[in-house]
């Protein structure tokens, strides 16, 4: 059965407006779990450790100095940052290069994204909806910020494509033309046939 491009676009556009995570799915960071108490020094040490992140001492110091206040303000702990970095940099997960993973780790920590939910959403987008790795990387945090849940996204996609719901496919045999469909509020699906 051919995957429906229209169904993928519709799911990605509709889900954030309708889905809300359950209260028990919400992620809250545990504040105060830091043993040393100096988050800036902990972050700097971890970032410069060659067996962990492996940044140069000057880069590690720059990142720690720049981001430690924000991390303390939003309640991020070193274990949380390590887990988020692991999801972002692991080659079997989101596979970002280390420098990009560090940048995104701090960005996502400020938004308090749950590493497990981030990877679950990324997995659904890559494996279920079959989006590219690059598009899945950018869509996963966007959808989480809009309170979408990966299980709901997968269920909605299954409903729309797998025969239990509507089967939506666009087809214009041999026309060689581009089909454009307005999905509302300036969102367009364009396909070359």
C-alpha angles and dihedrals in degrees: 000000000000118000113244115237089194092054091051092051092046093049093049092048099041103041100067091053094052108027125086124178119240116255091249090054093059114109121225122183118232109240122205100030093118112117100201096040095218103098094180092057092045093050092046092049093048094046092050096044106110091213092054118034100336102210119160113267091250093050091046091050091048094051093044093049092045098046109027095087091052092047092052091046095053093040098247115162130202093252089053092050091048092052092047091048090049092054092048099044105033109110090220092053125036095334102208118166111258096254093050091044091055092051093048092043091062092042093052093042089058087055090046095232115177110239092217093050091046092054092043091053092045090050093052092049094048101036105029105029091030096223118162119270091248094051092044091052092055097039098049097067091039091055093046090052088055090053096252118154123216094226091053091047091051092047093049092049091049090050092051099043114021098069100262091095138017118330108218120187133155117218134170107162116224096339094125088208133127116249116210123190123185111225093187137273095039097311112133131184111208124188133174113220 
